[in-house]
């Protein structure tokens, strides 16, 4: 009897069997189906089975048989083609690509009516709220751990100082690298591009944009690469929230700085309350047994709780890094290290210290609860009377990564075209700025750069599969 060779994929073993074995294998898959039906003269069936229509039974068997044959036929064709390639009898006209793509899709841009994705699922939040409600009904003490009880997490105090120092170092490096690299910003939609010339990808789709959706570029600066996200400075992080009438009295400082202050960083211009005794929670009510403030923390003539109208000395953020002004690559390398340290340190602090953000706008409040200032102008703000829809924030809300198109060859001189935008990658604007200045990009951004994707020419794009 003639034998049939089946060439299976690499994770299967290559075997030989005859046609008789093939059809016996097919019948073996159908035999359990037939065993469920019994003849009418069977006096003692193993279990009661309803009688079926033999015509329907035969049709079901034929369907399963044809399905098995089709699957085996597909395997035979695929592996026969693979065997021809392996033996060298058939050569592909183009190079092969790996099916395990390392490209990482960026989160899509939300519409105005869409809310930010929840960090914790809604069902989990509801379950937690029910448990808290049951705990409030019982007159008993609820155990609180730092920082919920007002005390600092001692293990995170060094991280707060490192994040603050990395932020100052990052701004210094960016301000030096920007002098040699042009940053463009769209005057209509606010999109950012790093490097010259700006790209020609038509993605400007806002009110007032031209019909061609082309960007209207203008020269940008550091604020477009590192946008400033502010938060109200809280003297007592466990105190009451900032009301709408106090919006001009309370200082607004960078949110990353406020996070470092609440985590243990002491800045004289922004005093904060450091408790020596914990706060207790009894039946859902916060009870503070500390009757007076510590002497070193009491607001007096030497400490101004509100320093919003004063000009402060920013000498700590402008310290020289002992590098030459023309060493752009040196600033880029150090700036990349500062960016990684600040991002990782902020994510470490946010695991313990809560940060709130609005689900519809970019407002951020560092602390266990959001403020009550009615300045939200996002989706259906009239229904909320201008109040924010607070939810748990992420690191991207605190340090927004402005994603820009990645330029692979800076020396090429040609702009990125609209027809090949699906082959281009993206990077945060800070990382792209340092990458063009000569710094090495970390492994976390390799998937976003899409360096493993070959960019075809405009005349070759229609032949790409």
C-alpha positions as CSV (number, residue, x, y, z in Angstrom):
1,X,0.0,0.0,0.0
2,X,1.3,3.4,-0.9
3,X,2.5,5.5,2.0
4,X,1.8,9.2,2.5
5,X,4.4,11.6,4.0
6,X,3.2,14.4,6.3
7,X,5.5,17.3,7.1
8,X,4.2,18.8,10.3
9,X,5.4,22.1,11.9
10,X,8.6,22.2,14.1
11,X,6.8,21.4,17.3
12,X,5.4,18.2,15.9
13,X,7.3,15.0,15.0
14,X,7.5,14.0,11.4
15,X,5.8,10.6,11.0
16,X,4.8,8.3,8.1
17,X,1.6,6.3,8.0
18,X,-0.5,4.7,5.4
19,X,-3.9,5.7,4.0
20,X,-5.5,2.9,6.0
21,X,-4.1,4.4,9.2
22,X,-5.3,7.8,8.1
23,X,-9.0,6.7,7.7
24,X,-8.8,4.7,10.8
25,X,-7.8,7.8,12.7
26,X,-10.7,9.7,11.2
27,X,-13.1,6.9,12.1
28,X,-11.6,6.9,15.6
29,X,-12.8,10.5,16.2
30,X,-16.3,9.6,15.1
31,X,-16.6,6.3,17.0
32,X,-17.4,7.9,20.3
33,X,-20.3,9.7,18.7
34,X,-21.7,6.4,17.3
35,X,-21.3,4.7,20.7
36,X,-23.9,6.9,22.2
37,X,-26.7,5.3,20.1
38,X,-27.9,1.8,20.8
39,X,-30.0,-0.7,18.9
40,X,-33.6,-1.3,19.7
41,X,-33.0,-5.0,20.6
42,X,-30.4,-4.0,23.3
43,X,-32.2,-5.2,26.5
44,X,-29.8,-3.6,29.0
45,X,-28.3,-0.4,27.6
46,X,-25.5,1.1,29.8
47,X,-27.5,4.3,30.3
48,X,-30.8,5.6,29.0
49,X,-30.4,7.3,25.7
50,X,-33.2,8.9,23.7
51,X,-33.8,7.4,20.3
52,X,-32.5,9.6,17.4
53,X,-33.6,9.8,13.8
54,X,-31.1,7.7,11.8
55,X,-31.3,10.2,9.0
56,X,-30.1,13.0,11.2
57,X,-27.5,10.7,12.7
58,X,-26.0,9.9,9.3
59,X,-26.0,13.6,8.3
60,X,-24.1,14.5,11.5
61,X,-21.6,11.8,10.9
62,X,-21.0,13.0,7.3
63,X,-20.5,16.5,8.5
64,X,-17.9,15.5,11.1
65,X,-16.1,13.3,8.6
66,X,-16.0,16.1,6.0
67,X,-14.7,18.5,8.6
68,X,-11.9,16.2,9.6
69,X,-10.9,15.6,6.0
70,X,-10.8,19.4,5.3
71,X,-8.5,20.0,8.4
72,X,-6.2,17.2,7.4
73,X,-6.1,18.4,3.8
74,X,-5.1,21.9,5.0
75,X,-2.3,20.4,7.1
76,X,-1.0,18.3,4.2
77,X,-1.0,21.3,1.9
78,X,0.7,23.7,4.4
79,X,3.4,21.2,5.4
80,X,4.0,20.0,1.8
81,X,4.7,23.7,0.9
82,X,7.0,24.0,3.9
83,X,8.9,20.8,2.9
84,X,9.5,22.2,-0.6
85,X,11.0,25.3,0.9
86,X,13.1,23.3,3.3
87,X,14.5,21.1,0.5
88,X,15.4,24.1,-1.6
89,X,13.0,23.2,-4.5
90,X,11.0,26.4,-4.1
91,X,12.4,29.8,-3.1
92,X,10.3,32.8,-1.9
93,X,10.7,36.0,-3.9
94,X,11.1,38.1,-0.7
95,X,12.5,37.8,2.7
96,X,10.5,36.2,5.5
97,X,9.3,38.1,8.6
98,X,8.7,36.8,12.1
99,X,5.1,36.3,13.1
100,X,6.0,37.3,16.7
101,X,6.1,41.1,16.1
102,X,7.6,43.2,18.8
103,X,5.7,46.3,17.9
104,X,3.7,48.0,20.6
105,X,0.5,49.8,19.8
106,X,0.1,53.1,21.7
107,X,-3.2,53.8,23.5
108,X,-5.6,55.4,21.1
109,X,-6.6,59.0,21.5
110,X,-9.8,59.3,23.5
111,X,-12.8,61.2,22.2
112,X,-14.2,64.2,24.1
113,X,-17.1,62.1,25.3
114,X,-15.0,59.2,26.5
115,X,-13.7,58.8,30.0
116,X,-10.2,57.7,30.9
117,X,-9.8,54.0,31.5
118,X,-10.2,53.0,35.2
119,X,-7.0,51.8,36.9
120,X,-9.2,49.7,39.3
121,X,-12.3,48.1,37.8
122,X,-15.7,49.5,38.7
123,X,-16.9,46.2,40.2
124,X,-13.9,46.1,42.5
125,X,-14.5,49.7,43.6
126,X,-18.1,48.9,44.4
127,X,-17.1,45.9,46.4
128,X,-14.6,48.0,48.4
129,X,-17.3,50.7,49.0
130,X,-19.7,48.1,50.3
131,X,-17.1,46.8,52.7
132,X,-16.3,50.3,53.9
133,X,-20.0,50.9,54.5
134,X,-20.4,47.8,56.6
135,X,-17.3,48.8,58.6
136,X,-18.7,52.2,59.4
137,X,-21.9,50.6,60.8
138,X,-19.8,48.9,63.5
139,X,-18.4,51.1,66.2
140,X,-14.9,49.7,66.2
141,X,-11.4,51.0,65.2
142,X,-10.3,50.5,61.7
143,X,-6.6,49.8,61.5
144,X,-4.7,52.3,59.3
145,X,-1.2,52.0,57.9
146,X,1.1,54.8,56.7
147,X,0.4,57.0,54.8
148,X,-3.3,56.6,55.5
149,X,-2.8,57.4,59.2
150,X,-0.9,60.6,58.4
151,X,2.6,59.2,59.0
152,X,5.3,58.9,56.4
153,X,6.5,55.7,54.8
154,X,10.1,55.8,55.9
155,X,11.3,53.5,53.1
156,X,10.0,55.9,50.5
157,X,11.6,59.1,51.8
158,X,14.9,58.5,49.9
159,X,12.8,58.0,46.7
160,X,11.2,61.4,47.2
161,X,14.5,63.1,47.3
162,X,15.8,61.2,44.3
163,X,12.7,62.0,42.2
164,X,13.0,65.7,43.0
165,X,16.7,65.8,42.2
166,X,16.1,63.9,38.9
167,X,13.5,66.4,37.9
168,X,15.8,69.3,38.4
169,X,18.5,67.5,36.5
170,X,16.1,66.6,33.7
171,X,15.0,70.2,33.1
172,X,18.6,71.3,33.0
173,X,19.5,68.7,30.3
174,X,16.4,69.4,28.2
175,X,17.1,73.2,28.3
176,X,20.6,72.5,27.0
177,X,19.7,70.0,24.3
178,X,16.9,72.2,23.0
179,X,19.4,74.8,21.9
180,X,20.7,72.4,19.2
181,X,17.4,70.7,18.2
182,X,14.4,72.5,16.9
183,X,11.0,71.6,18.4
184,X,7.8,72.3,16.4
185,X,4.3,72.6,17.7
186,X,1.0,72.8,15.8
187,X,-0.8,76.0,16.4
188,X,-4.2,74.4,16.0
189,X,-4.1,70.9,17.6
190,X,-1.0,71.2,19.7
191,X,0.9,68.2,18.2
192,X,4.6,68.2,18.7
193,X,7.5,67.2,16.4
194,X,11.1,67.0,17.4
195,X,13.7,67.7,14.7
196,X,13.8,69.5,11.3
197,X,12.0,69.4,9.0
198,X,8.6,68.8,10.6
199,X,6.6,65.8,9.4
200,X,3.9,66.0,6.7
201,X,1.5,63.5,8.2
202,X,-2.1,64.9,8.0
203,X,-3.5,64.2,11.5
204,X,-4.7,67.7,12.4
205,X,-8.4,67.1,13.0
206,X,-9.8,69.8,15.2
207,X,-12.1,72.7,14.9
208,X,-10.6,75.2,12.6
209,X,-8.1,72.9,11.0
210,X,-7.8,73.0,7.1
211,X,-9.6,70.5,5.0
212,X,-6.3,68.8,4.1
213,X,-5.7,68.2,7.8
214,X,-2.2,69.5,7.5
215,X,-0.5,71.0,10.6
216,X,0.3,74.6,11.0
217,X,3.8,74.5,12.6
218,X,5.5,77.0,14.8
219,X,8.6,76.9,16.9
220,X,8.0,75.3,20.3
221,X,10.0,75.1,23.5
222,X,10.7,73.1,26.7
223,X,7.0,73.4,27.8
224,X,5.9,71.4,24.8
225,X,8.3,68.5,25.5
226,X,7.7,68.5,29.3
227,X,4.2,69.9,29.9
228,X,3.6,71.3,33.4
229,X,0.9,69.5,35.4
230,X,0.0,71.4,38.5
231,X,-1.7,70.4,41.8
232,X,-2.9,72.3,44.8
233,X,-0.3,72.2,47.6
234,X,-1.9,70.7,50.8
235,X,-0.6,71.8,54.2
236,X,-2.4,68.8,55.7
237,X,-2.9,65.9,53.2
238,X,-5.6,64.4,55.5
239,X,-7.4,67.7,56.0
240,X,-10.4,68.9,54.1
241,X,-10.4,69.4,50.4
242,X,-9.7,72.8,48.8
243,X,-13.0,74.5,48.2
244,X,-14.0,76.7,45.2
245,X,-13.6,79.9,47.2
246,X,-10.0,79.0,48.2
247,X,-8.8,78.4,44.6
248,X,-6.8,81.7,44.6
249,X,-5.4,81.4,48.1
250,X,-3.8,78.0,47.9
251,X,-0.6,77.5,46.0
252,X,-0.5,75.5,42.8
253,X,2.8,73.8,42.3
254,X,4.0,71.0,39.9
255,X,2.2,67.8,40.8
256,X,5.5,65.7,40.9
257,X,6.9,68.2,43.4
258,X,3.7,68.0,45.5
259,X,4.0,64.2,45.5
260,X,7.6,64.4,46.7
261,X,6.6,66.8,49.5
262,X,3.9,64.5,50.7
263,X,6.3,61.6,50.6
264,X,8.9,63.2,52.9
265,X,10.7,66.1,51.0
266,X,10.9,69.3,53.0
267,X,10.9,72.6,51.1
268,X,10.8,75.8,53.2
269,X,8.7,77.6,50.6
270,X,5.9,75.0,50.9
271,X,5.4,74.0,54.5
272,X,3.5,70.8,55.3
273,X,2.3,69.2,58.5
274,X,4.4,66.2,59.7
275,X,2.5,64.2,62.3
276,X,4.3,62.4,65.2
277,X,1.1,60.6,66.3
278,X,-1.1,58.6,63.9
279,X,-4.7,59.4,63.0
280,X,-7.3,56.8,64.0
281,X,-10.4,55.8,62.2
282,X,-13.4,54.8,64.4
283,X,-16.7,54.0,62.7
284,X,-15.6,55.7,59.5
285,X,-14.6,59.0,61.2
286,X,-11.1,60.3,61.3
287,X,-9.9,61.2,64.9
288,X,-6.7,63.1,65.4
289,X,-5.5,63.0,69.0
290,X,-2.6,65.4,68.3
291,X,-3.8,68.5,70.0
292,X,-1.1,70.9,68.8
293,X,1.3,71.1,65.9
294,X,5.0,70.4,66.4
295,X,7.0,73.5,67.1
296,X,9.1,73.2,63.9
297,X,6.0,72.9,61.8
298,X,3.8,75.6,63.3
299,X,2.9,78.4,60.9
300,X,4.3,81.7,62.2
301,X,6.0,84.8,61.0
302,X,9.0,82.9,59.6
303,X,6.8,80.4,57.6
304,X,4.2,81.6,55.0
305,X,1.6,78.9,54.3
306,X,0.6,80.6,51.1
307,X,3.6,81.6,49.0
308,X,1.7,81.9,45.7
309,X,2.4,85.6,45.2
310,X,6.1,85.5,46.1
311,X,9.0,85.0,43.7
312,X,11.2,82.2,44.9
313,X,14.8,81.5,44.2
314,X,15.1,78.5,41.8
315,X,18.8,78.1,42.3
316,X,18.4,74.4,43.2
317,X,17.0,73.6,39.8
318,X,19.7,75.6,37.9
319,X,22.8,74.0,39.3
320,X,25.5,73.4,36.8
321,X,26.2,69.7,35.9
322,X,29.9,70.3,35.3
323,X,29.6,69.7,31.6
324,X,30.7,71.8,28.6
325,X,27.9,73.7,26.9
326,X,28.7,72.1,23.6
327,X,28.7,68.6,24.9
328,X,25.1,67.9,23.7
329,X,25.5,64.1,23.7
330,X,26.7,64.2,27.4
331,X,23.6,66.2,28.4
332,X,21.4,63.8,26.4
333,X,22.8,60.7,28.1
334,X,22.4,62.2,31.6
335,X,19.0,63.5,30.8
336,X,17.9,60.0,29.7
337,X,19.1,58.6,33.0
338,X,17.2,61.4,34.9
339,X,14.0,60.7,33.0
340,X,14.2,57.0,33.8
341,X,14.9,57.7,37.4
342,X,12.1,60.2,37.8
343,X,9.6,58.0,36.0
344,X,10.4,54.8,38.0
345,X,10.6,56.8,41.3
346,X,7.2,58.4,40.7
347,X,5.6,55.1,40.0
348,X,7.1,53.7,43.2
349,X,5.7,56.6,45.2
350,X,2.3,56.3,43.6
351,X,1.9,52.8,44.9
352,X,1.6,54.2,48.4
353,X,0.6,57.8,48.0
354,X,-2.7,58.3,46.3
355,X,-3.1,60.7,43.3
356,X,-6.4,61.7,41.8
357,X,-7.2,62.8,38.2
358,X,-10.3,63.9,36.4
359,X,-11.8,61.3,34.1
360,X,-12.4,63.8,31.4
361,X,-9.7,66.5,31.6
362,X,-6.1,66.7,32.6
363,X,-6.6,68.1,36.2
364,X,-4.6,66.3,38.9
365,X,-4.7,66.5,42.6
366,X,-2.1,64.7,44.8
367,X,-3.7,63.3,47.9
368,X,-6.4,60.8,49.0
369,X,-9.2,62.9,47.5
370,X,-9.7,65.6,44.9
371,X,-10.4,69.2,45.3
372,X,-13.8,70.9,44.9
373,X,-12.8,73.7,42.6
374,X,-15.4,73.9,39.8
375,X,-13.1,74.6,36.8
376,X,-13.7,71.5,34.6
377,X,-14.6,72.4,31.0
378,X,-14.7,68.9,29.6
379,X,-17.6,66.6,28.5
380,X,-20.9,67.4,30.2
381,X,-19.3,69.7,32.8
382,X,-22.7,71.5,33.1
383,X,-24.3,68.4,34.5
384,X,-21.6,68.3,37.2
385,X,-21.7,72.0,37.8
386,X,-18.1,72.3,36.7
387,X,-16.8,69.7,39.2
388,X,-14.3,67.1,38.2
389,X,-15.0,63.4,37.9
390,X,-12.2,62.1,40.1
391,X,-10.7,58.7,39.7
392,X,-7.3,57.0,40.4
393,X,-4.5,58.5,38.4
394,X,-1.6,56.8,36.7
395,X,2.0,57.9,36.1
396,X,1.1,59.1,32.6
397,X,-1.4,61.6,34.2
398,X,1.3,62.9,36.6
399,X,4.1,62.9,33.9
400,X,2.3,63.1,30.6
401,X,4.4,61.5,27.8
402,X,3.9,63.6,24.7
403,X,4.2,61.0,22.0
404,X,5.8,62.2,18.8
405,X,6.7,60.4,15.6
406,X,10.1,58.8,15.7
407,X,12.7,59.8,13.1
408,X,15.1,57.0,12.4
409,X,17.7,58.7,10.3
410,X,18.2,62.3,11.3
411,X,20.9,62.8,8.7
412,X,18.5,61.8,5.9
413,X,16.9,65.3,5.8
414,X,13.6,64.2,4.3
415,X,10.3,64.7,6.3
416,X,8.0,61.9,7.3
417,X,5.3,61.5,4.6
418,X,1.6,60.8,5.2
419,X,1.4,57.7,2.9
420,X,3.9,55.7,5.1
421,X,2.6,56.6,8.6
422,X,1.7,53.0,9.5
423,X,5.4,52.1,9.2
424,X,6.6,54.8,11.6
425,X,7.0,54.4,15.3
426,X,6.5,56.8,18.2
427,X,8.4,57.8,21.3
428,X,7.8,60.2,24.2
429,X,9.0,63.7,23.2
430,X,11.8,63.7,25.9
431,X,13.1,60.3,24.7
432,X,13.0,61.4,21.1
433,X,14.8,64.6,21.9
434,X,17.6,62.7,23.7
435,X,17.7,60.0,21.0
436,X,18.4,62.5,18.3
437,X,21.1,64.1,20.4
438,X,23.0,60.7,20.6
439,X,21.6,59.0,23.7
440,X,20.8,55.3,23.8
441,X,17.1,54.4,24.1
442,X,16.3,51.9,26.8
443,X,14.7,48.5,26.1
444,X,11.3,49.8,27.3
445,X,11.0,51.9,24.2
446,X,12.3,49.5,21.6
447,X,8.8,48.1,20.8
448,X,7.4,51.7,20.4
449,X,10.2,52.7,17.9
450,X,9.3,49.9,15.5
451,X,12.8,49.6,14.3
452,X,12.2,46.0,13.1
453,X,9.7,47.2,10.5
454,X,11.2,48.1,7.1
455,X,9.9,51.3,5.7
456,X,9.3,50.9,2.0
457,X,9.5,53.7,-0.6
458,X,6.5,55.5,-1.9
459,X,6.6,53.5,-5.1
460,X,6.9,50.2,-3.2
461,X,4.1,50.8,-0.7
462,X,1.4,49.2,-2.9
463,X,3.4,46.0,-3.2
464,X,3.6,45.6,0.6
465,X,1.4,42.7,2.0
